[in-house]
Amino acid sequence: MQTTTRKFIDCREFPSDSKCSLTISGTEPEVLKAATEHAVSSHGHSPGPKLEEALRASLRNEKQ
């Protein structure tokens, strides 16, 4: 049985005034969607290709 590699992104890796400590994990599409929504609603980023590109570059593989 082949499993999908889970990904995660951790807000602590990004400097911010709010000192956000949220970590999001799941499949790549799930994490990108949730991280984009979080970046826009909680950190004031503008949605779009540049944000998604930056988030995708920040994804890490979750240890099995």
mmCIF file as Biopython writes it, N, C-alpha, C and O atoms, coordinates in Angstrom:
data_model
#
loop_
_atom_site.group_PDB
_atom_site.id
_atom_site.type_symbol
_atom_site.label_atom_id
_atom_site.label_alt_id
_atom_site.label_comp_id
_atom_site.label_asym_id
_atom_site.label_entity_id
_atom_site.label_seq_id
_atom_site.pdbx_PDB_ins_code
_atom_site.Cartn_x
_atom_site.Cartn_y
_atom_site.Cartn_z
_atom_site.occupancy
_atom_site.B_iso_or_equiv
_atom_site.auth_seq_id
_atom_site.auth_asym_id
_atom_site.pdbx_PDB_model_num
ATOM 1   N N  . MET A ? 1  ? 0.843  -1.192 0.000  1.0 0.0 1  A 1 
ATOM 2   C CA . MET A ? 1  ? 0.000  0.000  0.000  1.0 0.0 1  A 1 
ATOM 3   C C  . MET A ? 1  ? 0.887  1.253  0.000  1.0 0.0 1  A 1 
ATOM 4   O O  . MET A ? 1  ? 1.741  1.415  0.872  1.0 0.0 1  A 1 
ATOM 5   N N  . GLN A ? 2  ? 0.682  2.115  -0.961 1.0 0.0 2  A 1 
ATOM 6   C CA . GLN A ? 2  ? 1.460  3.349  -1.051 1.0 0.0 2  A 1 
ATOM 7   C C  . GLN A ? 2  ? 0.711  4.467  -0.334 1.0 0.0 2  A 1 
ATOM 8   O O  . GLN A ? 2  ? -0.489 4.655  -0.537 1.0 0.0 2  A 1 
ATOM 9   N N  . THR A ? 3  ? 1.427  5.198  0.498  1.0 0.0 3  A 1 
ATOM 10  C CA . THR A ? 3  ? 0.804  6.305  1.208  1.0 0.0 3  A 1 
ATOM 11  C C  . THR A ? 3  ? 1.311  7.627  0.640  1.0 0.0 3  A 1 
ATOM 12  O O  . THR A ? 3  ? 2.438  7.718  0.153  1.0 0.0 3  A 1 
ATOM 13  N N  . THR A ? 4  ? 0.478  8.627  0.710  1.0 0.0 4  A 1 
ATOM 14  C CA . THR A ? 4  ? 0.846  9.961  0.271  1.0 0.0 4  A 1 
ATOM 15  C C  . THR A ? 4  ? 1.717  10.601 1.342  1.0 0.0 4  A 1 
ATOM 16  O O  . THR A ? 4  ? 1.401  10.531 2.530  1.0 0.0 4  A 1 
ATOM 17  N N  . THR A ? 5  ? 2.812  11.224 0.924  1.0 0.0 5  A 1 
ATOM 18  C CA . THR A ? 5  ? 3.670  11.917 1.873  1.0 0.0 5  A 1 
ATOM 19  C C  . THR A ? 5  ? 2.919  13.120 2.429  1.0 0.0 5  A 1 
ATOM 20  O O  . THR A ? 5  ? 2.451  13.983 1.686  1.0 0.0 5  A 1 
ATOM 21  N N  . ARG A ? 6  ? 2.819  13.155 3.734  1.0 0.0 6  A 1 
ATOM 22  C CA . ARG A ? 6  ? 2.169  14.296 4.365  1.0 0.0 6  A 1 
ATOM 23  C C  . ARG A ? 6  ? 3.155  15.456 4.403  1.0 0.0 6  A 1 
ATOM 24  O O  . ARG A ? 6  ? 4.363  15.260 4.541  1.0 0.0 6  A 1 
ATOM 25  N N  . LYS A ? 7  ? 2.629  16.643 4.281  1.0 0.0 7  A 1 
ATOM 26  C CA . LYS A ? 7  ? 3.415  17.874 4.301  1.0 0.0 7  A 1 
ATOM 27  C C  . LYS A ? 7  ? 2.996  18.702 5.498  1.0 0.0 7  A 1 
ATOM 28  O O  . LYS A ? 7  ? 1.914  18.512 6.053  1.0 0.0 7  A 1 
ATOM 29  N N  . PHE A ? 8  ? 3.878  19.638 5.896  1.0 0.0 8  A 1 
ATOM 30  C CA . PHE A ? 8  ? 3.496  20.593 6.928  1.0 0.0 8  A 1 
ATOM 31  C C  . PHE A ? 8  ? 4.170  21.931 6.656  1.0 0.0 8  A 1 
ATOM 32  O O  . PHE A ? 8  ? 5.173  22.020 5.949  1.0 0.0 8  A 1 
ATOM 33  N N  . ILE A ? 9  ? 3.583  22.958 7.241  1.0 0.0 9  A 1 
ATOM 34  C CA . ILE A ? 9  ? 4.146  24.302 7.203  1.0 0.0 9  A 1 
ATOM 35  C C  . ILE A ? 9  ? 3.973  24.887 8.605  1.0 0.0 9  A 1 
ATOM 36  O O  . ILE A ? 9  ? 2.946  24.676 9.251  1.0 0.0 9  A 1 
ATOM 37  N N  . ASP A ? 10 ? 4.975  25.614 9.063  1.0 0.0 10 A 1 
ATOM 38  C CA . ASP A ? 10 ? 5.000  26.096 10.441 1.0 0.0 10 A 1 
ATOM 39  C C  . ASP A ? 10 ? 5.194  27.614 10.435 1.0 0.0 10 A 1 
ATOM 40  O O  . ASP A ? 10 ? 6.204  28.114 9.938  1.0 0.0 10 A 1 
ATOM 41  N N  . CYS A ? 11 ? 4.243  28.325 10.978 1.0 0.0 11 A 1 
ATOM 42  C CA . CYS A ? 11 ? 4.305  29.794 11.008 1.0 0.0 11 A 1 
ATOM 43  C C  . CYS A ? 11 ? 5.524  30.312 11.784 1.0 0.0 11 A 1 
ATOM 44  O O  . CYS A ? 11 ? 5.980  31.430 11.545 1.0 0.0 11 A 1 
ATOM 45  N N  . ARG A ? 12 ? 6.045  29.516 12.698 1.0 0.0 12 A 1 
ATOM 46  C CA . ARG A ? 12 ? 7.200  29.968 13.483 1.0 0.0 12 A 1 
ATOM 47  C C  . ARG A ? 12 ? 8.433  30.186 12.611 1.0 0.0 12 A 1 
ATOM 48  O O  . ARG A ? 12 ? 9.383  30.844 13.034 1.0 0.0 12 A 1 
ATOM 49  N N  . GLU A ? 13 ? 8.422  29.638 11.393 1.0 0.0 13 A 1 
ATOM 50  C CA . GLU A ? 13 ? 9.551  29.812 10.479 1.0 0.0 13 A 1 
ATOM 51  C C  . GLU A ? 13 ? 9.519  31.158 9.752  1.0 0.0 13 A 1 
ATOM 52  O O  . GLU A ? 13 ? 10.451 31.498 9.024  1.0 0.0 13 A 1 
ATOM 53  N N  . PHE A ? 14 ? 8.445  31.919 9.953  1.0 0.0 14 A 1 
ATOM 54  C CA . PHE A ? 14 ? 8.284  33.210 9.284  1.0 0.0 14 A 1 
ATOM 55  C C  . PHE A ? 14 ? 8.238  34.321 10.322 1.0 0.0 14 A 1 
ATOM 56  O O  . PHE A ? 14 ? 7.450  34.250 11.265 1.0 0.0 14 A 1 
ATOM 57  N N  . PRO A ? 15 ? 9.061  35.337 10.167 1.0 0.0 15 A 1 
ATOM 58  C CA . PRO A ? 15 ? 9.017  36.442 11.132 1.0 0.0 15 A 1 
ATOM 59  C C  . PRO A ? 15 ? 7.679  37.173 11.067 1.0 0.0 15 A 1 
ATOM 60  O O  . PRO A ? 15 ? 7.184  37.488 9.985  1.0 0.0 15 A 1 
ATOM 61  N N  . SER A ? 16 ? 7.108  37.438 12.227 1.0 0.0 16 A 1 
ATOM 62  C CA . SER A ? 16 ? 5.865  38.211 12.258 1.0 0.0 16 A 1 
ATOM 63  C C  . SER A ? 16 ? 5.723  38.882 13.615 1.0 0.0 16 A 1 
ATOM 64  O O  . SER A ? 16 ? 6.275  38.419 14.613 1.0 0.0 16 A 1 
ATOM 65  N N  . ASP A ? 17 ? 4.984  39.967 13.636 1.0 0.0 17 A 1 
ATOM 66  C CA . ASP A ? 17 ? 4.728  40.681 14.884 1.0 0.0 17 A 1 
ATOM 67  C C  . ASP A ? 17 ? 3.851  39.866 15.824 1.0 0.0 17 A 1 
ATOM 68  O O  . ASP A ? 17 ? 3.938  40.006 17.044 1.0 0.0 17 A 1 
ATOM 69  N N  . SER A ? 18 ? 3.003  39.013 15.247 1.0 0.0 18 A 1 
ATOM 70  C CA . SER A ? 18 ? 2.058  38.256 16.070 1.0 0.0 18 A 1 
ATOM 71  C C  . SER A ? 18 ? 2.679  37.039 16.738 1.0 0.0 18 A 1 
ATOM 72  O O  . SER A ? 18 ? 2.060  36.437 17.615 1.0 0.0 18 A 1 
ATOM 73  N N  . LYS A ? 19 ? 3.894  36.665 16.339 1.0 0.0 19 A 1 
ATOM 74  C CA . LYS A ? 19 ? 4.564  35.485 16.911 1.0 0.0 19 A 1 
ATOM 75  C C  . LYS A ? 19 ? 3.681  34.240 16.790 1.0 0.0 19 A 1 
ATOM 76  O O  . LYS A ? 19 ? 3.596  33.433 17.715 1.0 0.0 19 A 1 
ATOM 77  N N  . CYS A ? 20 ? 3.034  34.102 15.644 1.0 0.0 20 A 1 
ATOM 78  C CA . CYS A ? 20 ? 2.123  32.985 15.383 1.0 0.0 20 A 1 
ATOM 79  C C  . CYS A ? 20 ? 2.874  31.659 15.490 1.0 0.0 20 A 1 
ATOM 80  O O  . CYS A ? 20 ? 4.004  31.537 15.018 1.0 0.0 20 A 1 
ATOM 81  N N  . SER A ? 21 ? 2.240  30.672 16.112 1.0 0.0 21 A 1 
ATOM 82  C CA . SER A ? 21 ? 2.877  29.371 16.292 1.0 0.0 21 A 1 
ATOM 83  C C  . SER A ? 21 ? 2.087  28.244 15.627 1.0 0.0 21 A 1 
ATOM 84  O O  . SER A ? 21 ? 2.294  27.073 15.947 1.0 0.0 21 A 1 
ATOM 85  N N  . LEU A ? 22 ? 1.193  28.585 14.714 1.0 0.0 22 A 1 
ATOM 86  C CA . LEU A ? 22 ? 0.359  27.591 14.053 1.0 0.0 22 A 1 
ATOM 87  C C  . LEU A ? 22 ? 1.183  26.693 13.139 1.0 0.0 22 A 1 
ATOM 88  O O  . LEU A ? 22 ? 2.052  27.166 12.406 1.0 0.0 22 A 1 
ATOM 89  N N  . THR A ? 23 ? 0.900  25.389 13.189 1.0 0.0 23 A 1 
ATOM 90  C CA . THR A ? 23 ? 1.468  24.423 12.268 1.0 0.0 23 A 1 
ATOM 91  C C  . THR A ? 23 ? 0.302  23.736 11.573 1.0 0.0 23 A 1 
ATOM 92  O O  . THR A ? 23 ? -0.659 23.324 12.222 1.0 0.0 23 A 1 
ATOM 93  N N  . ILE A ? 24 ? 0.386  23.614 10.252 1.0 0.0 24 A 1 
ATOM 94  C CA . ILE A ? 24 ? -0.668 22.991 9.450  1.0 0.0 24 A 1 
ATOM 95  C C  . ILE A ? 24 ? -0.062 21.777 8.770  1.0 0.0 24 A 1 
ATOM 96  O O  . ILE A ? 24 ? 1.011  21.874 8.176  1.0 0.0 24 A 1 
ATOM 97  N N  . SER A ? 25 ? -0.742 20.619 8.847  1.0 0.0 25 A 1 
ATOM 98  C CA . SER A ? 25 ? -0.222 19.427 8.186  1.0 0.0 25 A 1 
ATOM 99  C C  . SER A ? 25 ? -1.342 18.679 7.474  1.0 0.0 25 A 1 
ATOM 100 O O  . SER A ? 25 ? -2.515 18.775 7.836  1.0 0.0 25 A 1 
ATOM 101 N N  . GLY A ? 26 ? -0.941 17.929 6.449  1.0 0.0 26 A 1 
ATOM 102 C CA . GLY A ? 26 ? -1.885 17.149 5.656  1.0 0.0 26 A 1 
ATOM 103 C C  . GLY A ? 26 ? -1.282 16.893 4.289  1.0 0.0 26 A 1 
ATOM 104 O O  . GLY A ? 26 ? -0.062 16.934 4.127  1.0 0.0 26 A 1 
ATOM 105 N N  . THR A ? 27 ? -2.124 16.629 3.311  1.0 0.0 27 A 1 
ATOM 106 C CA . THR A ? 27 ? -1.628 16.474 1.951  1.0 0.0 27 A 1 
ATOM 107 C C  . THR A ? 27 ? -1.227 17.847 1.421  1.0 0.0 27 A 1 
ATOM 108 O O  . THR A ? 27 ? -1.665 18.866 1.953  1.0 0.0 27 A 1 
ATOM 109 N N  . GLU A ? 28 ? -0.405 17.884 0.387  1.0 0.0 28 A 1 
ATOM 110 C CA . GLU A ? 28 ? 0.049  19.176 -0.145 1.0 0.0 28 A 1 
ATOM 111 C C  . GLU A ? 28 ? -1.116 20.091 -0.504 1.0 0.0 28 A 1 
ATOM 112 O O  . GLU A ? 28 ? -1.100 21.255 -0.104 1.0 0.0 28 A 1 
ATOM 113 N N  . PRO A ? 29 ? -2.131 19.624 -1.243 1.0 0.0 29 A 1 
ATOM 114 C CA . PRO A ? 29 ? -3.250 20.531 -1.568 1.0 0.0 29 A 1 
ATOM 115 C C  . PRO A ? 29 ? -3.981 21.039 -0.325 1.0 0.0 29 A 1 
ATOM 116 O O  . PRO A ? 29 ? -4.375 22.204 -0.270 1.0 0.0 29 A 1 
ATOM 117 N N  . GLU A ? 30 ? -4.164 20.163 0.678  1.0 0.0 30 A 1 
ATOM 118 C CA . GLU A ? 30 ? -4.841 20.583 1.906  1.0 0.0 30 A 1 
ATOM 119 C C  . GLU A ? 30 ? -4.053 21.661 2.633  1.0 0.0 30 A 1 
ATOM 120 O O  . GLU A ? 30 ? -4.611 22.664 3.076  1.0 0.0 30 A 1 
ATOM 121 N N  . VAL A ? 31 ? -2.747 21.441 2.752  1.0 0.0 31 A 1 
ATOM 122 C CA . VAL A ? 31 ? -1.906 22.393 3.474  1.0 0.0 31 A 1 
ATOM 123 C C  . VAL A ? 31 ? -1.841 23.722 2.735  1.0 0.0 31 A 1 
ATOM 124 O O  . VAL A ? 31 ? -1.940 24.779 3.359  1.0 0.0 31 A 1 
ATOM 125 N N  . LEU A ? 32 ? -1.677 23.688 1.429  1.0 0.0 32 A 1 
ATOM 126 C CA . LEU A ? 32 ? -1.623 24.942 0.666  1.0 0.0 32 A 1 
ATOM 127 C C  . LEU A ? 32 ? -2.911 25.737 0.802  1.0 0.0 32 A 1 
ATOM 128 O O  . LEU A ? 32 ? -2.873 26.957 0.963  1.0 0.0 32 A 1 
ATOM 129 N N  . LYS A ? 33 ? -4.049 25.060 0.739  1.0 0.0 33 A 1 
ATOM 130 C CA . LYS A ? 33 ? -5.340 25.748 0.860  1.0 0.0 33 A 1 
ATOM 131 C C  . LYS A ? 33 ? -5.477 26.379 2.247  1.0 0.0 33 A 1 
ATOM 132 O O  . LYS A ? 33 ? -5.809 27.558 2.369  1.0 0.0 33 A 1 
ATOM 133 N N  . ALA A ? 34 ? -5.221 25.590 3.287  1.0 0.0 34 A 1 
ATOM 134 C CA . ALA A ? 34 ? -5.371 26.096 4.656  1.0 0.0 34 A 1 
ATOM 135 C C  . ALA A ? 34 ? -4.347 27.181 4.969  1.0 0.0 34 A 1 
ATOM 136 O O  . ALA A ? 34 ? -4.672 28.176 5.617  1.0 0.0 34 A 1 
ATOM 137 N N  . ALA A ? 35 ? -3.108 26.990 4.508  1.0 0.0 35 A 1 
ATOM 138 C CA . ALA A ? 35 ? -2.062 27.978 4.782  1.0 0.0 35 A 1 
ATOM 139 C C  . ALA A ? 35 ? -2.344 29.290 4.058  1.0 0.0 35 A 1 
ATOM 140 O O  . ALA A ? 35 ? -2.085 30.367 4.595  1.0 0.0 35 A 1 
ATOM 141 N N  . THR A ? 36 ? -2.871 29.202 2.850  1.0 0.0 36 A 1 
ATOM 142 C CA . THR A ? 36 ? -3.229 30.417 2.110  1.0 0.0 36 A 1 
ATOM 143 C C  . THR A ? 36 ? -4.331 31.170 2.835  1.0 0.0 36 A 1 
ATOM 144 O O  . THR A ? 36 ? -4.245 32.384 3.019  1.0 0.0 36 A 1 
ATOM 145 N N  . GLU A ? 37 ? -5.369 30.447 3.248  1.0 0.0 37 A 1 
ATOM 146 C CA . GLU A ? 37 ? -6.472 31.079 3.975  1.0 0.0 37 A 1 
ATOM 147 C C  . GLU A ? 37 ? -5.973 31.714 5.276  1.0 0.0 37 A 1 
ATOM 148 O O  . GLU A ? 37 ? -6.383 32.819 5.629  1.0 0.0 37 A 1 
ATOM 149 N N  . HIS A ? 38 ? -5.092 31.014 5.981  1.0 0.0 38 A 1 
ATOM 150 C CA . HIS A ? 38 ? -4.542 31.543 7.229  1.0 0.0 38 A 1 
ATOM 151 C C  . HIS A ? 38 ? -3.679 32.781 6.984  1.0 0.0 38 A 1 
ATOM 152 O O  . HIS A ? 38 ? -3.788 33.771 7.707  1.0 0.0 38 A 1 
ATOM 153 N N  . ALA A ? 39 ? -2.822 32.724 5.964  1.0 0.0 39 A 1 
ATOM 154 C CA . ALA A ? 39 ? -1.936 33.860 5.664  1.0 0.0 39 A 1 
ATOM 155 C C  . ALA A ? 39 ? -2.741 35.108 5.318  1.0 0.0 39 A 1 
ATOM 156 O O  . ALA A ? 39 ? -2.361 36.218 5.689  1.0 0.0 39 A 1 
ATOM 157 N N  . VAL A ? 40 ? -3.842 34.928 4.615  1.0 0.0 40 A 1 
ATOM 158 C CA . VAL A ? 40 ? -4.688 36.058 4.215  1.0 0.0 40 A 1 
ATOM 159 C C  . VAL A ? 40 ? -5.491 36.574 5.418  1.0 0.0 40 A 1 
ATOM 160 O O  . VAL A ? 40 ? -5.491 37.772 5.701  1.0 0.0 40 A 1 
ATOM 161 N N  . SER A ? 41 ? -6.174 35.662 6.123  1.0 0.0 41 A 1 
ATOM 162 C CA . SER A ? 41 ? -7.076 36.107 7.195  1.0 0.0 41 A 1 
ATOM 163 C C  . SER A ? 41 ? -6.343 36.534 8.466  1.0 0.0 41 A 1 
ATOM 164 O O  . SER A ? 41 ? -6.800 37.442 9.160  1.0 0.0 41 A 1 
ATOM 165 N N  . SER A ? 42 ? -5.224 35.903 8.778  1.0 0.0 42 A 1 
ATOM 166 C CA . SER A ? 42 ? -4.548 36.198 10.037 1.0 0.0 42 A 1 
ATOM 167 C C  . SER A ? 42 ? -3.332 37.105 9.908  1.0 0.0 42 A 1 
ATOM 168 O O  . SER A ? 42 ? -2.954 37.785 10.862 1.0 0.0 42 A 1 
ATOM 169 N N  . HIS A ? 43 ? -2.725 37.112 8.729  1.0 0.0 43 A 1 
ATOM 170 C CA . HIS A ? 43 ? -1.487 37.872 8.567  1.0 0.0 43 A 1 
ATOM 171 C C  . HIS A ? 43 ? -1.576 38.979 7.512  1.0 0.0 43 A 1 
ATOM 172 O O  . HIS A ? 43 ? -0.597 39.684 7.270  1.0 0.0 43 A 1 
ATOM 173 N N  . GLY A ? 44 ? -2.748 39.132 6.884  1.0 0.0 44 A 1 
ATOM 174 C CA . GLY A ? 44 ? -2.966 40.246 5.973  1.0 0.0 44 A 1 
ATOM 175 C C  . GLY A ? 44 ? -2.298 40.136 4.609  1.0 0.0 44 A 1 
ATOM 176 O O  . GLY A ? 44 ? -2.180 41.133 3.897  1.0 0.0 44 A 1 
ATOM 177 N N  . HIS A ? 45 ? -1.860 38.937 4.236  1.0 0.0 45 A 1 
ATOM 178 C CA . HIS A ? 45 ? -1.258 38.761 2.909  1.0 0.0 45 A 1 
ATOM 179 C C  . HIS A ? 45 ? -2.336 38.804 1.836  1.0 0.0 45 A 1 
ATOM 180 O O  . HIS A ? 45 ? -3.503 38.521 2.104  1.0 0.0 45 A 1 
ATOM 181 N N  . SER A ? 46 ? -1.942 39.157 0.635  1.0 0.0 46 A 1 
ATOM 182 C CA . SER A ? 46 ? -2.857 39.155 -0.501 1.0 0.0 46 A 1 
ATOM 183 C C  . SER A ? 46 ? -2.803 37.795 -1.191 1.0 0.0 46 A 1 
ATOM 184 O O  . SER A ? 46 ? -1.717 37.281 -1.458 1.0 0.0 46 A 1 
ATOM 185 N N  . PRO A ? 47 ? -3.965 37.206 -1.482 1.0 0.0 47 A 1 
ATOM 186 C CA . PRO A ? 47 ? -3.957 35.917 -2.171 1.0 0.0 47 A 1 
ATOM 187 C C  . PRO A ? 47 ? -3.428 36.071 -3.590 1.0 0.0 47 A 1 
ATOM 188 O O  . PRO A ? 47 ? -3.544 37.139 -4.191 1.0 0.0 47 A 1 
ATOM 189 N N  . GLY A ? 48 ? -2.855 35.011 -4.115 1.0 0.0 48 A 1 
ATOM 190 C CA . GLY A ? 48 ? -2.371 35.048 -5.487 1.0 0.0 48 A 1 
ATOM 191 C C  . GLY A ? 48 ? -1.202 34.111 -5.690 1.0 0.0 48 A 1 
ATOM 192 O O  . GLY A ? 48 ? -0.755 33.440 -4.760 1.0 0.0 48 A 1 
ATOM 193 N N  . PRO A ? 49 ? -0.715 34.072 -6.912 1.0 0.0 49 A 1 
ATOM 194 C CA . PRO A ? 49 ? 0.363  33.141 -7.264 1.0 0.0 49 A 1 
ATOM 195 C C  . PRO A ? 49 ? 1.646  33.336 -6.457 1.0 0.0 49 A 1 
ATOM 196 O O  . PRO A ? 49 ? 2.310  32.354 -6.123 1.0 0.0 49 A 1 
ATOM 197 N N  . LYS A ? 50 ? 2.006  34.569 -6.139 1.0 0.0 50 A 1 
ATOM 198 C CA . LYS A ? 50 ? 3.249  34.800 -5.381 1.0 0.0 50 A 1 
ATOM 199 C C  . LYS A ? 50 ? 3.152  34.221 -3.976 1.0 0.0 50 A 1 
ATOM 200 O O  . LYS A ? 50 ? 4.111  33.630 -3.480 1.0 0.0 50 A 1 
ATOM 201 N N  . LEU A ? 51 ? 2.010  34.385 -3.339 1.0 0.0 51 A 1 
ATOM 202 C CA . LEU A ? 51 ? 1.814  33.826 -2.003 1.0 0.0 51 A 1 
ATOM 203 C C  . LEU A ? 51 ? 1.853  32.306 -2.072 1.0 0.0 51 A 1 
ATOM 204 O O  . LEU A ? 51 ? 2.528  31.664 -1.267 1.0 0.0 51 A 1 
ATOM 205 N N  . GLU A ? 52 ? 1.140  31.733 -3.021 1.0 0.0 52 A 1 
ATOM 206 C CA . GLU A ? 52 ? 1.121  30.270 -3.144 1.0 0.0 52 A 1 
ATOM 207 C C  . GLU A ? 52 ? 2.518  29.718 -3.443 1.0 0.0 52 A 1 
ATOM 208 O O  . GLU A ? 52 ? 2.898  28.669 -2.923 1.0 0.0 52 A 1 
ATOM 209 N N  . GLU A ? 53 ? 3.269  30.415 -4.269 1.0 0.0 53 A 1 
ATOM 210 C CA . GLU A ? 53 ? 4.641  29.995 -4.579 1.0 0.0 53 A 1 
ATOM 211 C C  . GLU A ? 53 ? 5.515  30.009 -3.322 1.0 0.0 53 A 1 
ATOM 212 O O  . GLU A ? 53 ? 6.289  29.080 -3.090 1.0 0.0 53 A 1 
ATOM 213 N N  . ALA A ? 54 ? 5.391  31.055 -2.522 1.0 0.0 54 A 1 
ATOM 214 C CA . ALA A ? 54 ? 6.179  31.158 -1.289 1.0 0.0 54 A 1 
ATOM 215 C C  . ALA A ? 54 ? 5.777  30.065 -0.296 1.0 0.0 54 A 1 
ATOM 216 O O  . ALA A ? 54 ? 6.631  29.472 0.362  1.0 0.0 54 A 1 
ATOM 217 N N  . LEU A ? 55 ? 4.486  29.809 -0.195 1.0 0.0 55 A 1 
ATOM 218 C CA . LEU A ? 55 ? 4.023  28.768 0.718  1.0 0.0 55 A 1 
ATOM 219 C C  . LEU A ? 55 ? 4.476  27.393 0.245  1.0 0.0 55 A 1 
ATOM 220 O O  . LEU A ? 55 ? 4.935  26.583 1.050  1.0 0.0 55 A 1 
ATOM 221 N N  . ARG A ? 56 ? 4.355  27.122 -1.040 1.0 0.0 56 A 1 
ATOM 222 C CA . ARG A ? 56 ? 4.773  25.831 -1.593 1.0 0.0 56 A 1 
ATOM 223 C C  . ARG A ? 56 ? 6.272  25.605 -1.316 1.0 0.0 56 A 1 
ATOM 224 O O  . ARG A ? 56 ? 6.678  24.496 -0.970 1.0 0.0 56 A 1 
ATOM 225 N N  . ALA A ? 57 ? 7.071  26.638 -1.467 1.0 0.0 57 A 1 
ATOM 226 C CA . ALA A ? 57 ? 8.520  26.519 -1.231 1.0 0.0 57 A 1 
ATOM 227 C C  . ALA A ? 57 ? 8.822  26.256 0.244  1.0 0.0 57 A 1 
ATOM 228 O O  . ALA A ? 57 ? 9.899  25.759 0.572  1.0 0.0 57 A 1 
ATOM 229 N N  . SER A ? 58 ? 7.891  26.583 1.128  1.0 0.0 58 A 1 
ATOM 230 C CA . SER A ? 58 ? 8.104  26.415 2.570  1.0 0.0 58 A 1 
ATOM 231 C C  . SER A ? 58 ? 7.589  25.088 3.110  1.0 0.0 58 A 1 
ATOM 232 O O  . SER A ? 58 ? 7.785  24.781 4.286  1.0 0.0 58 A 1 
ATOM 233 N N  . LEU A ? 59 ? 6.937  24.306 2.272  1.0 0.0 59 A 1 
ATOM 234 C CA . LEU A ? 59 ? 6.412  23.006 2.722  1.0 0.0 59 A 1 
ATOM 235 C C  . LEU A ? 59 ? 7.546  22.071 3.090  1.0 0.0 59 A 1 
ATOM 236 O O  . LEU A ? 59 ? 8.595  22.070 2.446  1.0 0.0 59 A 1 
ATOM 237 N N  . ARG A ? 60 ? 7.336  21.284 4.115  1.0 0.0 60 A 1 
ATOM 238 C CA . ARG A ? 60 ? 8.307  20.282 4.569  1.0 0.0 60 A 1 
ATOM 239 C C  . ARG A ? 60 ? 7.607  18.928 4.624  1.0 0.0 60 A 1 
ATOM 240 O O  . ARG A ? 60 ? 6.399  18.857 4.852  1.0 0.0 60 A 1 
ATOM 241 N N  . ASN A ? 61 ? 8.361  17.863 4.416  1.0 0.0 61 A 1 
ATOM 242 C CA . ASN A ? 61 ? 7.813  16.526 4.574  1.0 0.0 61 A 1 
ATOM 243 C C  . ASN A ? 61 ? 7.657  16.211 6.059  1.0 0.0 61 A 1 
ATOM 244 O O  . ASN A ? 61 ? 8.551  16.475 6.863  1.0 0.0 61 A 1 
ATOM 245 N N  . GLU A ? 62 ? 6.514  15.647 6.401  1.0 0.0 62 A 1 
ATOM 246 C CA . GLU A ? 62 ? 6.285  15.232 7.774  1.0 0.0 62 A 1 
ATOM 247 C C  . GLU A ? 62 ? 7.010  13.912 7.989  1.0 0.0 62 A 1 
ATOM 248 O O  . GLU A ? 62 ? 6.968  13.035 7.126  1.0 0.0 62 A 1 
ATOM 249 N N  . LYS A ? 63 ? 7.664  13.763 9.110  1.0 0.0 63 A 1 
ATOM 250 C CA . LYS A ? 63 ? 8.359  12.511 9.411  1.0 0.0 63 A 1 
ATOM 251 C C  . LYS A ? 63 ? 7.363  11.402 9.670  1.0 0.0 63 A 1 
ATOM 252 O O  . LYS A ? 63 ? 6.366  11.592 10.367 1.0 0.0 63 A 1 
ATOM 253 N N  . GLN A ? 64 ? 7.638  10.262 9.111  1.0 0.0 64 A 1 
ATOM 254 C CA . GLN A ? 64 ? 6.730  9.111  9.246  1.0 0.0 64 A 1 
ATOM 255 C C  . GLN A ? 64 ? 6.958  8.378  10.533 1.0 0.0 64 A 1 
ATOM 256 O O  . GLN A ? 64 ? 6.282  7.387  10.807 1.0 0.0 64 A 1 
#
